[in-house]
Amino acid sequence: MAQPDGPPPPPPLCRELWGPHEAARYRGDPRGGLDRFVPPGAYSGSGLRRAAAVLLPQGYPESVSPDYLQYQCWDGLQALCSTLTGALATRAVLQAVGVGDGAATVTGATLTWVLRDGVGIVTRITFAWVQGSRLDCEAKQWRLAADVINDAALALELLAPAWPRAGPALLTLAAAAKCVVGVAGGATRAALAVHQARRDNMADVAAKDSSQETLVNGAGLLLALLLLPLLDGRPWVTGALVALLVGTHLGANAAAVGALRLPTLNRPRLRLAVGGALRGGASAGGGASAGTRPQGEGLGQGVVTVPGPEEVNPREPLLPGFSTRLTLHLGAPLHRLVHSEAEFTKALECGTPDYLIVLRPSRGWVGVGLRRGSPPVTPLLACAHALLLEELLLGPDVPPGAPMGAALRPLQRRLRRCPPGSVPWAAIAESSRLWRALGPAFLRGLTAAGWETQRHLLAPDEWQLDWAGPGGGASEEKPRPQ
């Protein structure tokens, strides 16, 4: 057996790393200096390092979310398809306003352009007013919706030259749609940058996303320069290429938003978490199953099993408005909740100390009135309570092994037997009593599953209620001066 020629080398004084990768090691030399050497397999690609510095956030991959690379790859593919389709649409727009047509006038083209811009300004302001607060809460949905609307706008521009009389109207409608895309796309991109940034480096993530998109758009423009001369006078080939690009664009967008694993709770994700918890299970603090405890006992220190972000995000609807079964008004004013003093008294009796909840099944509506001064977690618990009522009313039957199933199954039957036009006050009161035990356990389950519970994206309205508490009436606090 061969013997080593000498003693093993001494351990290095220091190791040099680039992010998680070892780049070099240092040892002392006989003259008292430092000897730097690169061990086999060490990270030494200066070219890769420069490319990463140009296109990726500093500290990648530790400085971004785990879904960053997959999302950005799909996002780059959709940007390339959008650039190519946009180049074809630009040619169609120029044809529609009269470029190359001897009968067209400069004044007519100018009026069409001004009309497009004017309608776009109004559309941009109106959309931001109507949907601005929802863009944070449904960032994935509006990110995809923006690209669907963008493809529809490009289709209108491509069709404009075929109908000269309707051309100005088609171009104006396309401009309005593109303004919606600009507002929704920009706002949701900022919201997703907040999720991707893991070192308070949102500006760096957004800047590198812009650099990646600029590089992809440049490549798309070069391809467009090669394609446009080949497609001139070939409408069928152009149509087939546009259909291929649009299909790839939408597929890449769906894959991009589907790759995201957002840990913050919005209403669709909370709805799926409630449904999963209702049919999942619970572990009580004493080790017994909470589903075997009668009428909600035993969950004081228990944790309800809740599906985590990795399980819920792939099941989240990818277009806005496709996840609701009841209209939920979180933070509703009193006049929307009740219509008489008797109903208000009932709501107080059947609600909780921190919020009132009213369900009107015949109208497909559930409202929650948040109490002024309630704890910060109240909107999350109240919204989950409302979604629990929705799930019991319109969802599948509660299985026998569900958490507190012995109590929830009779409650579900009572809700479904509610006479048309009435409010099921007895069922609401029973659900509030059960939720006092189940709610905190559900909240602990959310935290254990990896959800962020200190902040949420549930979009409660600004209305708050200040009703008479035990031993007193509503406060007469004067509003603070603005």
JOJO-V69980 format. One line per field, one symbol per residue. phi: phi as a letter, one per 30 degrees, with the letter a starting at -180 (. if undefined). psi: psi as a letter, one per 30 degrees, with the letter a starting at -180 (. if undefined). burial: # if it has 24 or more other ideal C-beta (glycine too) atoms within 12 Angstrom, else .. A space follows every 50 residues. Layout:
# JOJO-V69980
phi = ???
psi = ???
burial = ???
This chain:
# JOJO-V69980
phi = .dcddadddddddaccbcidcdcabbbdcedjccccbcdeiddbdddddd ddddcceeiecddbdddddddddddddddddddddddddddddddddjdi cdddcddddddddddeddddddddddddddcedddddbdddddddddddd dddddddddeddbedceedddddddddddddddddddddddddddddcbh cddddddddddddddddddddddddddeddcdibdddddddddddddddd ddddddddddbddcccddddddddddddcclacdddjddddcddhidice cdbddbddedcdedcdecbdicccccdccciddddddbbadddddddddc cbdcacbbcbddcibbbbcdddiddddeeddddddddddddddcdddddd ddehddcdddddddddcddeiccdddddddddddddcdeddddddddddj ddcdbbbchddddbcbcdcdiacddcdddddd
psi = kkkkfallkllkekkkkjbfkkellklklfggakjkljlkgljgjeeeee eeeefkkkgkfffllfgeeeeeeeeeeeeeeeeeeeeeeeeeeeeefgkf jfflleeeeeeeeeeeeeeeeeeeeeeeeegeffeefheeefeeeeeeee eeeeeeeffeffieegeeeeeeeeeeefeeeeeeeeeeeeeeeeeekghh heeeeeeeeeeeeeeeeeeeeeeeeeeeeffkgieeeeeeeeeeeeeeee eeeeeefffkikfkjaeeeeeeeeeeefgdlkjlegflkfffkkhglgge glkkjkkaefeeeffkkgkkggfkekjjjkhkleffelgleeeeeeeeef alfflkkkkieffhkkkkjkkkgllffeeeeeeeeefeeeeeefalkkle glkhefeeeeeeeeefgkkkflkieeeeeeeeeefeeeeeeeeeeeeffg kjffllhfhklfklkilkakglaklhkkkkk.
burial = .................#....#........................... .#..######..###.##..##.#########################.. ........#..##.##..##..##..#...#..################# ###########.....##.#############################.. ##.###.###.##..##..#..##..##..#......#..##..##.### .#################################....#####..####. .########..##..#####..####.#####.#.###....##.###.# ##.########...#######..#..#################.#..#.. .########.##.##..#....###.####################..## ###..#####..###.#...............
